[in-house]
Amino acid sequence: MINLNFKEYNEKKSYQKNSLYKINKDAVIPFKEVHKDIGKCESVDLIFDLRPGQYGIFAYEYRNPVTLKQGCKTADILACAVDESEKKINTLIFLRKL
């Protein structure tokens, strides 16, 4: 098991920016970002379809706390599927192009 400071995801509560959440069961996480300055809205549904022995990790607007803000962009969405039995982690990082 990865030893990180996770928050347990609860679909009834909103998630916070720059926090890592752990998903223990199948879930659909909706993301919506409104860009008032350019008059656009982006939305993504992140779908976790987990098998036995797997769990998910996600974060919104994530930057590792030890990373300097200057010159480093945040990840709009960070998503990982962790498979303990296979000792594998699949990771996706979504960034909005400036």
N, C-alpha and C positions, 0 to 999 in steps of 0.2 A: 504494500500500500504506500502511496505517495504521502509523505508527511508534510502537508502544507496547511495553512490556516484557511480552511474552507468554511463557507456558510452553507447550510442545507437549503436547497431550493424549495420554495413553497409557492405553487402556482397561484395561491390566493393572495400573495403579497407581491409587491413590486420589487424588482431587483435594483441594486444600487450600482452606480458607476465604480469602476476600479476595485471590485470585490470578486473573488473567486467563489463560484458556487459548485457544489457537488450534486449530481443527479444520480439517484439510485434505481430509478425505474424509467420506462419509456415516457417521453415527454415531448411536447411541442412548445418551444420558447419563442414568443413573438417579439420582434424588434422593430421599432418604428422611430425614424429620425426625421424631424422636420427642419429644413434649411430655409428659414425665413428670408435670409439675405438673397437667395437665388430663386425662391418661390417653388421649391421642390420638396417632395417627401419620398423617403426610401423606406421600404418595409421588407423584412425577411422573416420567414419562419424557420427556426433551427429545429430540426427533428432528430431526436435521440431515439433510436431503435436498438435497445440494448439486449445482449444475450446474457445467459448466466455467467457470472464471473466478471462482468463488465460494469463500469460506471462511467458517467460523463462528467466533464468539467466545462464550465463556460464562464465568460466574463464579458462585460459591456464597457467600452471605453477604458480598456485596461493598459496600464503601464506598470511594470514591476516597481515597487517602492524604492529600490536602490538605483533605478535608472534616472539619469538627469533629464529634466524636462526640456532643457534647451537643446534643440537639434534632434530630438527623438519624438516621433509621432506615437500616439496611442493606437492600440489595436481597436478598431470599431467593434469587432466581435472576435473573441478567442474561444475556440471550441476544441475539446479533446475527447476522444473515446479511449478509455483505459481498459485493457484486457489483462488482468492479473495472471490468469493461468498461462497465457501465451507470452507474458512479459513484453507487451507491445503498447505503444501509445500512438494513435493517429491524431494529428493536430491540423486544424484549419485556422488561418488568421485572415480576417477580412479588414482591408484598409480602404478608406475612401480616398480616391486620387484627388489631389488638390489642383 
